[in-house]
Amino acid sequence: MFSLRKVNQGDKYLHHRVKLLLSTDVYDSRWAPLRRCEYGNLYIPGQAVTAKQLEDALVQLVAMAHAHHVKIIFGTLPPIKGGSDYTDSGEVTRNAYNNWIRSQTIADGVIDFDTILRDPNNLAYLLPAYDAGDHTHPNNAGNQAMANGINLSLFR
């Protein structure tokens, strides 16, 4: 994965990784340029990651991908409250990031996994019917709901 840092056009390693990462038509939001970015567990060791840092990094990755004629589909981050990696500050970041993902215009599409998986009565939690039990990962029904929520026309 990448470390979050200013990307410059001379970074051959980063460009190589972007080409490898974007060898398919889908950009998975979990592969954001962080050491770890999994379902709201956003961090760089020793630093808090802001939604703005994520946004800036994704803007750079989209520009590189589009330069290689690769289509970019963003996905929102589902909730993880109750999970072992949950923090209140991470939830604030997740919500800001998801709001940006939904409103940005640089990607070729968006899949709103947050809306698909969240409990409509408790937005920071997975819907109990979709919770695998750790409050972080979806169960089979949640995975099916995510699959059903993908508009396949995004990939044409």
C-alpha positions as CSV (number, residue, x, y, z in Angstrom):
1,M,0.0,0.0,0.0
2,F,1.0,3.6,-0.1
3,S,2.0,5.9,2.6
4,L,0.1,9.2,2.7
5,R,2.4,11.9,1.4
6,K,2.5,14.6,-1.2
7,V,2.5,12.8,-4.6
8,N,4.7,14.3,-7.2
9,Q,4.9,13.3,-10.9
10,G,8.5,12.1,-10.4
11,D,7.5,9.4,-7.9
12,K,8.1,6.3,-10.1
13,Y,7.3,3.9,-7.4
14,L,3.9,5.5,-6.8
15,H,3.1,5.6,-10.5
16,H,4.1,1.9,-10.8
17,R,1.8,1.0,-7.8
18,V,-1.0,3.0,-9.3
19,K,-0.7,1.2,-12.6
20,L,-0.8,-2.2,-10.7
21,L,-3.6,-1.1,-8.4
22,L,-5.7,0.2,-11.3
23,S,-5.2,-2.7,-13.6
24,T,-8.9,-3.4,-13.2
25,D,-11.8,-1.1,-13.9
26,V,-12.7,-0.6,-10.2
27,Y,-10.9,1.5,-7.6
28,D,-11.8,0.1,-4.2
29,S,-11.9,2.8,-1.5
30,R,-10.1,0.5,0.9
31,W,-7.0,0.9,-1.2
32,A,-6.7,4.6,-0.6
33,P,-3.2,5.9,-0.3
34,L,-2.8,4.9,3.4
35,R,-1.0,2.2,5.2
36,R,-4.5,1.1,6.3
37,C,-8.0,2.3,5.3
38,E,-10.5,-0.4,6.0
39,Y,-14.1,0.4,6.6
40,G,-13.5,3.5,8.6
41,N,-10.3,2.4,10.4
42,L,-8.4,5.3,9.0
43,Y,-4.9,6.0,10.3
44,I,-1.3,6.5,9.5
45,P,0.9,5.2,12.4
46,G,1.3,8.0,14.9
47,Q,-1.0,10.4,13.0
48,A,-4.7,11.1,12.6
49,V,-5.9,11.1,9.0
50,T,-8.3,13.8,8.0
51,A,-11.0,13.5,5.4
52,K,-9.3,16.3,3.5
53,Q,-6.0,14.3,3.3
54,L,-8.0,11.3,1.9
55,E,-9.7,13.5,-0.6
56,D,-6.5,15.2,-1.7
57,A,-4.8,11.8,-2.2
58,L,-7.8,10.4,-4.1
59,V,-7.8,13.4,-6.4
60,Q,-4.2,12.7,-7.3
61,L,-4.9,9.0,-7.9
62,V,-7.9,9.7,-10.1
63,A,-5.8,12.1,-12.2
64,M,-3.1,9.4,-12.6
65,A,-5.7,6.7,-13.4
66,H,-7.6,8.9,-15.9
67,A,-4.3,9.7,-17.6
68,H,-4.0,5.9,-18.2
69,H,-7.7,5.7,-19.3
70,V,-8.8,3.8,-16.3
71,K,-12.3,4.2,-15.0
72,I,-12.6,5.0,-11.3
73,I,-15.5,3.9,-9.1
74,F,-15.5,5.1,-5.5
75,G,-17.2,3.3,-2.6
76,T,-18.3,4.9,0.6
77,L,-17.1,3.4,3.9
78,P,-19.7,1.5,5.9
79,P,-20.1,2.1,9.7
80,I,-18.2,0.2,12.3
81,K,-19.5,1.5,15.6
82,G,-19.3,-1.3,18.2
83,G,-16.3,-2.8,16.4
84,S,-12.8,-3.0,18.0
85,D,-11.4,-0.3,15.7
86,Y,-14.2,2.2,16.2
87,T,-13.3,5.7,17.5
88,D,-15.5,8.8,17.7
89,S,-12.9,10.8,15.7
90,G,-12.8,8.0,13.1
91,E,-16.5,8.3,12.8
92,V,-16.3,12.0,12.2
93,T,-13.7,11.4,9.5
94,R,-15.7,8.6,7.9
95,N,-18.8,10.8,7.7
96,A,-16.9,13.7,6.2
97,Y,-15.1,11.3,3.7
98,N,-18.4,9.7,2.7
99,N,-20.1,13.1,2.2
100,W,-17.2,14.1,-0.1
101,I,-17.4,10.7,-2.0
102,R,-21.1,11.3,-2.6
103,S,-20.7,14.9,-3.8
104,Q,-17.4,14.8,-5.7
105,T,-17.4,14.9,-9.5
106,I,-14.0,13.4,-10.4
107,A,-14.9,9.7,-10.2
108,D,-16.7,7.8,-12.9
109,G,-19.3,6.5,-10.4
110,V,-20.0,5.9,-6.7
111,I,-21.3,2.8,-4.9
112,D,-22.8,3.9,-1.5
113,F,-21.9,0.9,0.7
114,D,-22.6,3.1,3.8
115,T,-26.3,3.6,2.8
116,I,-26.6,-0.1,1.8
117,L,-25.2,-1.5,5.1
118,R,-26.0,1.0,7.8
119,D,-28.9,0.7,10.3
120,P,-31.3,3.4,9.3
121,N,-32.2,3.9,13.0
122,N,-28.5,4.0,14.2
123,L,-26.4,5.4,11.3
124,A,-23.0,4.6,12.9
125,Y,-23.9,0.9,13.1
126,L,-24.2,-1.8,10.6
127,L,-27.8,-3.1,10.2
128,P,-28.0,-6.0,12.6
129,A,-29.2,-8.3,9.8
130,Y,-25.9,-7.5,7.9
131,D,-23.5,-7.7,10.8
132,A,-21.1,-10.7,10.8
133,G,-20.9,-10.3,14.6
134,D,-17.8,-8.1,15.0
135,H,-19.7,-4.9,14.1
136,T,-17.2,-4.2,11.3
137,H,-17.6,-6.8,8.6
138,P,-20.8,-7.7,6.7
139,N,-22.1,-11.2,6.9
140,N,-23.3,-13.1,3.8
141,A,-26.6,-11.2,3.7
142,G,-24.6,-7.9,3.9
143,N,-22.3,-9.0,1.1
144,Q,-25.3,-9.9,-1.0
145,A,-26.9,-6.5,-0.2
146,M,-23.7,-4.8,-1.4
147,A,-23.6,-6.9,-4.6
148,N,-27.3,-6.1,-5.2
149,G,-26.6,-2.4,-4.6
150,I,-24.0,-2.1,-7.4
151,N,-25.3,-0.6,-10.6
152,L,-23.6,-2.7,-13.2
153,S,-24.0,0.0,-15.8
154,L,-21.1,1.8,-14.0
155,F,-18.8,-0.8,-15.6
156,R,-19.8,-0.3,-19.2
